[in-house]
Amino acid sequence: MTAYRIEDLPQRMAQRIAVNPETGCWEWQGARNRYGYGQVRQGRKIRSVHRVVYELLARPIPDGLHLDHVHTWGCRSRACCWPAHLEPVTNAENRRRAGLLVTHCPANHEYTEANTYTPPGGGKQCRACRNGERPGWTTVLVCPACGHSRTGPRGRFCGSCRCVSVNTHGKRCGNPAVASGRCDYHVAGPTEVGALLPGAKPPLTRDDAA
């Protein structure tokens, strides 16, 4: 491993770096962005500290590559700028590695092989959440006017007739039977299949809307 030294950096940068005794990370003590990455002004530009330090002490970063804070090399901080913890990789590889570090979805479901869905665009999604088991989701959304049901989050449309749901206020009803405005007849909500919500009315017919 190359021996990188903080003392070889410009003084104004070196004095803002603190070494974490447990991880070895060179943690930037200056300004950071909202994601936790250190920032420094270079000329008229604001640049990421870890990229500047890597270029000063290690080598130029090839065009189009990102610097990954390599977890398997012991890096535990986005504010780290130690070149020994950084590796130039493609954006796709950087995203893949970041995904491996996430073991549970926001609803605390574990990303097991059976519970992980990989969408066509990459990344991963929780199958349990997609199936309606996420807190704040309803198991079944039913349109009492048309009887169609679906699984998904509150505030979505009926997947068949595009009726508005109870949480989609101000949306225009997609049913051509309704001339304009918010549809008070097509209401979707968490209830049993085929049941009507309190106050729900029958759907308008084309003659009624005329």
Backbone bond lengths (Angstrom), bond angles and torsions (degrees), N, CA, C in turn:
res aa  C-N    CA-C-N  psi(-1)  N-CA   C-N-CA  omega(-1)  CA-C   N-CA-C  phi
1 M - - - 1.467 - - 1.523 110.07 -
2 T 1.320 115.73 133.26 1.464 120.46 178.28 1.520 110.29 -65.83
3 A 1.333 115.56 136.90 1.465 120.40 -180.00 1.519 109.49 -86.86
4 Y 1.335 116.14 99.88 1.463 120.86 177.62 1.527 108.80 -90.18
5 R 1.342 115.90 141.92 1.457 120.19 -177.90 1.515 110.31 -124.56
6 I 1.329 115.26 133.64 1.454 120.36 177.47 1.525 110.58 -62.70
7 E 1.332 116.61 -31.69 1.458 121.10 -177.49 1.524 112.66 -63.64
8 D 1.332 117.41 -18.65 1.460 120.45 -179.61 1.527 112.49 -82.88
9 L 1.321 116.41 -4.12 1.456 120.60 178.20 1.527 110.36 -87.42
10 P 1.331 117.81 160.58 1.467 119.30 173.44 1.525 109.97 -56.03
11 Q 1.300 116.90 144.08 1.462 121.34 -173.70 1.516 112.98 -56.85
12 R 1.337 116.23 -39.54 1.460 119.25 -177.54 1.532 111.87 -64.61
13 M 1.335 117.33 -24.33 1.455 121.17 176.51 1.529 110.65 -88.79
14 A 1.323 115.90 -42.57 1.463 120.27 -176.80 1.524 112.37 -59.58
15 Q 1.324 116.65 -36.94 1.464 119.70 -177.09 1.532 113.07 -74.39
16 R 1.320 116.90 -7.31 1.460 120.94 178.72 1.529 112.70 -106.03
17 I 1.312 117.41 13.31 1.457 121.47 179.88 1.522 109.66 -113.75
18 A 1.312 116.38 131.10 1.462 122.56 176.46 1.526 108.34 -120.68
19 V 1.319 117.33 132.90 1.464 122.12 -178.71 1.522 109.48 -87.23
20 N 1.325 116.75 125.48 1.460 121.71 176.10 1.524 108.24 -75.90
21 P 1.338 119.21 118.13 1.466 121.23 -175.78 1.529 113.81 -65.78
22 E 1.324 117.93 -21.73 1.457 120.49 -178.12 1.523 112.62 -87.52
23 T 1.319 117.56 -40.34 1.465 120.82 -175.51 1.518 113.61 -105.46
24 G 1.340 116.37 -18.89 1.458 119.55 -175.63 1.512 113.23 83.32
25 C 1.332 117.80 -2.57 1.457 121.42 -178.75 1.532 111.15 -61.56
26 W 1.318 115.58 137.50 1.455 121.11 170.82 1.523 106.70 -87.15
27 E 1.291 117.76 96.42 1.454 121.60 -173.60 1.523 111.56 -90.21
28 W 1.317 114.72 123.03 1.459 121.81 -178.51 1.518 110.03 -71.00
29 Q 1.328 116.47 128.94 1.455 122.03 -178.19 1.525 112.96 -100.83
30 G 1.326 116.10 1.42 1.454 119.58 179.02 1.513 111.89 -91.58
31 A 1.315 115.74 -150.35 1.459 121.36 -176.48 1.529 111.00 -65.69
32 R 1.328 115.00 144.13 1.465 121.50 176.40 1.527 108.44 -132.89
33 N 1.330 114.77 153.11 1.457 117.83 175.79 1.518 109.64 -83.87
34 R 1.317 117.43 -178.91 1.466 120.89 -174.76 1.520 112.92 -67.91
35 Y 1.332 116.65 -14.28 1.462 120.06 178.35 1.530 112.51 -93.32
36 G 1.331 116.80 -3.77 1.457 120.62 177.46 1.514 115.08 96.99
37 Y 1.328 117.92 2.51 1.464 120.83 179.15 1.518 110.13 -85.86
38 G 1.343 116.25 136.97 1.451 120.86 178.83 1.512 112.28 -66.05
39 Q 1.327 116.48 148.22 1.450 122.35 179.59 1.520 110.28 -131.09
40 V 1.333 114.73 145.73 1.458 120.05 179.49 1.527 108.12 -145.23
41 R 1.318 115.61 146.63 1.457 119.79 177.87 1.524 109.33 -84.63
42 Q 1.317 115.46 130.16 1.461 121.48 176.56 1.524 107.31 -129.22
43 G 1.334 115.59 102.52 1.453 119.35 -172.02 1.520 109.47 69.46
44 R 1.327 116.54 -124.14 1.463 120.98 178.01 1.521 112.21 -98.41
45 K 1.309 116.72 3.71 1.465 120.41 -176.18 1.522 111.53 -108.20
46 I 1.329 114.78 149.58 1.465 121.87 170.86 1.522 106.81 -99.51
47 R 1.323 117.20 120.54 1.461 121.20 -175.42 1.525 110.70 -122.10
48 S 1.314 115.41 161.04 1.466 120.84 176.70 1.523 108.99 -73.33
49 V 1.320 116.06 130.42 1.456 120.94 -176.12 1.527 111.57 -60.03
50 H 1.344 117.19 -42.54 1.458 118.25 -175.70 1.527 112.02 -63.88
51 R 1.323 117.72 -29.93 1.460 120.33 177.40 1.530 110.74 -73.48
52 V 1.329 116.53 -40.81 1.461 120.97 179.82 1.528 110.47 -63.99
53 V 1.334 116.34 -46.67 1.471 120.18 -179.15 1.522 110.72 -64.63
54 Y 1.320 116.98 -40.50 1.468 120.29 179.82 1.529 110.50 -61.82
55 E 1.320 116.98 -42.03 1.452 120.37 -179.59 1.529 111.83 -69.73
56 L 1.322 116.96 -32.08 1.460 120.41 -179.65 1.528 112.70 -75.32
57 L 1.325 116.96 -38.31 1.461 120.00 -173.85 1.523 114.47 -103.89
58 A 1.322 117.60 -25.69 1.462 119.50 -175.17 1.531 111.05 -107.59
59 R 1.315 116.81 -85.00 1.472 121.08 -175.93 1.531 108.81 -162.05
60 P 1.318 117.67 165.47 1.467 119.95 176.03 1.525 110.58 -63.03
61 I 1.325 115.97 146.43 1.466 121.49 178.30 1.531 108.42 -87.77
62 P 1.331 118.50 123.42 1.470 120.23 179.48 1.523 111.50 -56.07
63 D 1.303 115.80 144.81 1.468 121.26 -179.54 1.525 110.84 -56.99
64 G 1.325 115.56 135.43 1.457 120.92 175.75 1.514 115.19 86.99
65 L 1.340 118.00 -5.56 1.462 120.16 -178.54 1.528 111.04 -98.43
66 H 1.318 114.72 151.90 1.457 122.69 176.54 1.530 108.74 -104.62
67 L 1.326 115.28 157.21 1.467 119.46 174.30 1.514 109.09 -97.60
68 D 1.327 115.56 117.03 1.464 120.49 179.93 1.514 109.71 -91.29
69 H 1.340 117.00 132.90 1.460 121.53 170.12 1.529 105.73 -80.50
70 V 1.313 116.61 101.38 1.467 121.70 -168.75 1.525 110.80 -75.55
71 H 1.310 115.55 111.03 1.461 121.54 -178.54 1.519 111.38 -64.55
72 T 1.331 116.99 -38.45 1.471 120.53 -178.15 1.528 112.14 -70.95
73 W 1.319 117.13 -13.11 1.463 121.34 175.34 1.521 111.85 -94.59
74 G 1.320 116.82 4.16 1.458 121.44 176.15 1.506 115.92 101.27
75 C 1.340 118.29 0.56 1.465 119.41 -178.89 1.525 110.14 -74.08
76 R 1.327 115.71 132.78 1.461 120.92 -178.30 1.521 112.50 -130.63
77 S 1.320 117.44 12.01 1.468 119.31 -175.82 1.524 110.88 -141.93
78 R 1.332 116.25 134.21 1.463 120.64 174.81 1.519 111.22 -70.43
79 A 1.333 116.40 -19.30 1.462 120.34 178.40 1.520 111.71 -83.62
80 C 1.329 117.44 -0.04 1.467 121.30 -178.22 1.526 110.12 -71.91
81 C 1.331 116.20 138.24 1.465 121.23 177.83 1.533 111.14 -130.34
82 W 1.312 117.81 19.20 1.468 121.68 177.50 1.527 108.56 -74.32
83 P 1.315 118.99 118.94 1.465 120.65 -177.88 1.522 114.23 -57.15
84 A 1.340 117.34 -26.56 1.463 120.40 179.92 1.520 112.29 -70.02
85 H 1.330 117.31 -13.41 1.463 122.20 178.21 1.526 112.18 -102.35
86 L 1.333 117.01 1.86 1.459 121.38 -173.12 1.520 111.51 -117.18
87 E 1.343 115.44 145.35 1.464 120.50 178.45 1.527 110.15 -142.90
88 P 1.335 117.82 129.89 1.470 120.19 176.28 1.530 110.33 -70.07
89 V 1.319 116.28 125.02 1.469 121.60 179.61 1.521 108.80 -140.89
90 T 1.318 116.56 166.99 1.461 120.59 175.35 1.521 109.79 -72.62
91 N 1.314 115.81 162.97 1.457 120.62 178.06 1.525 110.91 -60.94
92 A 1.338 116.56 -40.40 1.459 120.27 -179.52 1.524 111.17 -63.19
93 E 1.328 117.07 -42.01 1.464 120.59 179.49 1.523 110.51 -68.50
94 N 1.316 116.55 -37.87 1.458 120.54 178.66 1.524 110.82 -62.26
95 R 1.336 116.67 -42.77 1.460 121.47 178.62 1.528 110.94 -67.77
96 R 1.327 116.54 -38.03 1.466 119.98 179.71 1.529 110.40 -63.09
97 R 1.321 116.10 -45.30 1.467 119.84 -179.76 1.529 111.37 -64.77
98 A 1.333 116.13 -40.17 1.459 119.66 179.01 1.518 110.71 -62.51
99 G 1.330 116.42 -37.64 1.461 120.01 179.22 1.511 113.00 -65.39
100 L 1.324 117.43 -30.79 1.463 120.88 -179.66 1.524 111.72 -67.96
101 L 1.329 116.43 -24.36 1.467 120.07 -178.13 1.523 112.37 -80.78
102 V 1.338 117.10 -15.81 1.463 121.08 -179.47 1.520 108.15 -91.32
103 T 1.318 117.36 111.10 1.465 121.76 -175.48 1.517 113.33 -99.61
104 H 1.351 117.57 -17.22 1.466 121.34 -179.16 1.522 109.57 -136.47
105 C 1.323 116.31 147.74 1.463 121.78 177.41 1.536 108.42 -77.68
106 P 1.348 118.61 170.99 1.465 120.57 179.30 1.531 114.29 -57.61
107 A 1.349 117.08 -23.05 1.468 120.33 177.86 1.527 111.33 -90.39
108 N 1.339 116.89 8.63 1.467 124.01 176.49 1.528 113.45 71.70
109 H 1.344 117.65 23.47 1.459 120.53 170.73 1.531 108.28 -83.91
110 E 1.314 117.43 134.46 1.456 120.48 -178.97 1.532 110.86 -73.46
111 Y 1.330 115.67 140.00 1.459 121.06 177.22 1.531 109.40 -82.37
112 T 1.319 116.03 75.36 1.456 119.67 173.70 1.527 108.37 -82.95
113 E 1.332 116.29 171.48 1.464 119.98 179.59 1.527 111.01 -60.12
114 A 1.341 115.94 -39.34 1.461 119.92 -178.65 1.523 111.96 -75.00
115 N 1.337 117.73 -23.94 1.456 121.06 -174.58 1.528 112.77 -103.00
116 T 1.323 117.84 10.68 1.462 121.27 -177.32 1.521 111.01 -112.87
117 Y 1.320 115.52 124.66 1.463 121.72 176.37 1.525 108.35 -109.43
118 T 1.326 116.86 131.00 1.463 121.84 178.26 1.524 108.98 -104.72
119 P 1.333 118.35 107.36 1.466 120.59 -179.74 1.519 111.26 -69.50
120 P 1.330 117.83 161.54 1.467 121.25 -178.37 1.523 113.92 -56.30
121 G 1.327 117.36 -31.82 1.454 120.38 -178.28 1.514 114.44 -83.17
122 G 1.336 117.56 2.59 1.451 120.95 -178.65 1.511 112.33 98.06
123 G 1.332 116.46 178.10 1.449 121.43 -177.18 1.517 110.69 83.15
124 K 1.326 116.65 -163.93 1.455 120.71 178.01 1.511 110.10 -150.16
125 Q 1.315 115.27 150.48 1.453 122.13 179.78 1.515 109.65 -132.96
126 C 1.326 115.20 151.58 1.465 121.92 -179.53 1.529 109.47 -80.85
127 R 1.321 117.07 123.27 1.463 120.61 179.80 1.528 110.97 -67.18
128 A 1.340 117.04 -36.38 1.470 119.42 179.95 1.517 110.59 -61.38
129 C 1.332 116.98 -42.54 1.462 120.30 178.95 1.524 110.83 -67.91
130 R 1.323 116.48 -37.93 1.463 119.70 178.31 1.525 111.04 -64.60
131 N 1.333 116.88 -26.75 1.463 121.30 -179.38 1.526 112.96 -92.09
132 G 1.336 116.69 7.72 1.454 119.72 173.23 1.509 115.76 93.13
133 E 1.341 118.86 15.66 1.452 121.07 -178.23 1.522 112.47 -96.08
134 R 1.309 116.33 8.71 1.455 119.75 -179.13 1.526 110.64 -83.45
135 P 1.351 118.23 138.03 1.460 119.84 176.53 1.525 110.40 -56.53
136 G 1.338 116.11 134.06 1.454 120.59 -177.44 1.520 112.54 93.38
137 W 1.328 116.64 -7.51 1.457 120.46 174.74 1.519 107.92 -99.92
138 T 1.306 116.74 154.40 1.447 120.51 175.22 1.517 109.32 -104.04
139 T 1.322 116.86 142.43 1.464 120.27 -176.25 1.518 111.35 -62.75
140 V 1.334 116.93 -42.18 1.466 120.28 179.80 1.514 109.34 -136.55
141 L 1.309 116.48 131.71 1.459 121.47 171.30 1.514 107.27 -105.21
142 V 1.319 115.97 127.79 1.452 120.51 -176.44 1.515 109.68 -123.97
143 C 1.302 116.02 134.54 1.460 120.93 171.38 1.521 106.66 -91.62
144 P 1.353 119.17 106.96 1.462 120.96 -176.45 1.514 112.95 -65.42
145 A 1.325 116.72 -18.20 1.453 118.89 -179.74 1.518 111.79 -79.34
146 C 1.351 116.49 -40.40 1.458 118.47 -175.64 1.523 112.51 -109.33
147 G 1.364 117.02 -15.92 1.449 119.47 177.70 1.511 114.71 85.88
148 H 1.324 118.11 -2.98 1.457 119.81 178.80 1.527 109.57 -72.22
149 S 1.312 116.81 146.24 1.458 120.70 178.41 1.514 109.19 -132.43
150 R 1.327 115.46 158.05 1.454 120.74 178.24 1.527 108.48 -156.64
151 T 1.306 116.78 164.23 1.449 121.93 175.50 1.514 108.13 -105.57
152 G 1.311 117.42 135.85 1.451 118.77 -179.66 1.502 111.48 166.59
153 P 1.340 116.99 -175.06 1.461 120.64 -178.71 1.510 112.06 -76.72
154 R 1.312 116.39 156.99 1.452 120.49 176.06 1.527 109.16 -64.03
155 G 1.311 115.83 149.60 1.453 119.72 176.95 1.510 113.37 91.60
156 R 1.345 118.73 7.92 1.450 120.98 178.93 1.526 110.34 -96.75
157 F 1.322 115.70 168.76 1.452 121.06 178.32 1.522 110.93 -86.04
158 C 1.325 115.50 157.56 1.454 120.46 168.53 1.516 106.97 -62.62
159 G 1.333 117.44 127.81 1.451 121.09 -174.50 1.516 113.97 -69.77
160 S 1.331 118.07 -13.79 1.454 120.35 -176.12 1.523 112.72 -102.72
161 C 1.334 116.95 -50.39 1.468 118.19 -175.93 1.523 112.43 -108.59
162 R 1.349 117.95 0.25 1.455 122.99 176.97 1.523 113.44 63.63
163 C 1.346 117.35 30.85 1.456 120.34 176.81 1.527 108.74 -70.72
164 V 1.316 116.70 150.91 1.456 119.44 -179.95 1.519 110.55 -78.56
165 S 1.313 116.42 151.77 1.457 121.09 179.39 1.525 110.03 -97.73
166 V 1.320 116.22 172.78 1.464 120.92 -175.89 1.513 112.09 -64.59
167 N 1.320 119.29 -24.28 1.455 121.63 -177.56 1.522 112.92 -98.33
168 T 1.315 117.66 8.39 1.455 120.61 -178.69 1.518 109.69 -110.24
169 H 1.309 116.53 59.04 1.461 121.71 -176.98 1.525 110.47 -64.95
170 G 1.303 115.04 143.48 1.445 119.82 175.73 1.517 113.90 81.11
171 K 1.334 117.71 -5.33 1.460 119.95 179.01 1.525 109.96 -78.34
172 R 1.273 115.90 150.60 1.454 121.41 179.34 1.525 109.17 -84.15
173 C 1.318 116.95 131.39 1.459 120.51 -178.72 1.521 109.89 -66.29
174 G 1.331 116.13 136.60 1.448 120.74 -178.90 1.513 113.56 -85.02
175 N 1.341 117.25 -4.69 1.464 119.93 -179.73 1.522 109.52 -79.67
176 P 1.326 118.54 122.82 1.471 120.32 -177.44 1.515 113.21 -63.10
177 A 1.363 118.09 -13.57 1.464 119.82 179.58 1.517 111.96 -69.47
178 V 1.329 117.54 -20.96 1.455 121.20 -178.55 1.515 108.83 -99.75
179 A 1.331 116.54 126.02 1.462 120.46 -172.84 1.528 111.81 -66.01
180 S 1.333 118.07 -51.70 1.458 120.20 -176.96 1.515 109.51 -165.49
181 G 1.322 114.92 172.67 1.452 120.66 176.50 1.519 112.57 79.85
182 R 1.339 115.70 -176.45 1.460 120.70 179.61 1.517 109.65 -72.74
183 C 1.299 116.29 134.03 1.455 121.26 -177.65 1.522 109.28 -81.74
184 D 1.329 117.64 111.31 1.462 121.74 179.77 1.523 111.54 -88.42
185 Y 1.289 117.06 -0.45 1.455 120.43 -175.83 1.524 112.02 -103.34
186 H 1.338 115.91 -29.62 1.460 120.11 179.08 1.517 108.10 -100.86
187 V 1.310 116.87 104.43 1.455 121.98 -176.65 1.513 109.13 -125.66
188 A 1.322 116.76 126.96 1.463 120.69 177.07 1.510 109.03 -110.56
189 G 1.321 117.62 145.16 1.455 120.37 179.41 1.503 111.31 -170.97
190 P 1.356 117.42 173.54 1.454 120.91 -178.35 1.527 111.25 -73.37
191 T 1.289 117.98 104.79 1.458 122.68 -179.75 1.513 108.37 -157.52
192 E 1.286 117.56 179.08 1.447 120.78 -179.88 1.525 110.65 -77.51
193 V 1.322 114.92 152.48 1.457 119.40 -178.37 1.522 110.09 -58.13
194 G 1.317 116.36 129.38 1.455 121.25 176.77 1.510 114.65 86.06
195 A 1.363 118.25 -9.14 1.459 120.28 -178.17 1.523 110.31 -85.20
196 L 1.342 115.29 152.22 1.446 120.57 178.00 1.516 110.24 -97.26
197 L 1.318 116.97 140.63 1.447 120.56 174.46 1.517 109.87 -74.23
198 P 1.356 117.34 154.92 1.465 119.27 178.37 1.525 111.00 -57.06
199 G 1.302 115.64 129.74 1.461 120.44 178.33 1.505 114.58 84.66
200 A 1.339 118.24 -1.57 1.458 119.88 -179.50 1.519 110.42 -70.62
201 K 1.309 116.60 142.59 1.454 122.29 -178.67 1.526 109.89 -113.90
202 P 1.318 116.57 160.30 1.464 119.06 176.54 1.524 110.01 -62.65
203 P 1.336 118.29 154.52 1.463 120.61 -179.70 1.518 111.03 -69.70
204 L 1.312 114.84 151.54 1.456 119.72 174.75 1.526 110.14 -69.96
205 T 1.287 114.51 148.94 1.467 119.38 172.81 1.532 107.81 -95.86
206 R 1.316 116.59 168.80 1.443 119.67 178.74 1.536 111.14 -60.82
207 D 1.351 116.02 -35.12 1.463 119.55 179.37 1.512 111.76 -66.68
208 D 1.394 115.01 -37.82 1.463 118.89 179.15 1.507 112.08 -66.16
209 A 1.347 115.29 -35.47 1.453 119.43 -176.45 1.523 112.44 -76.85
210 A 1.312 115.68 -18.64 1.463 119.56 -175.02 1.522 111.56 -71.18
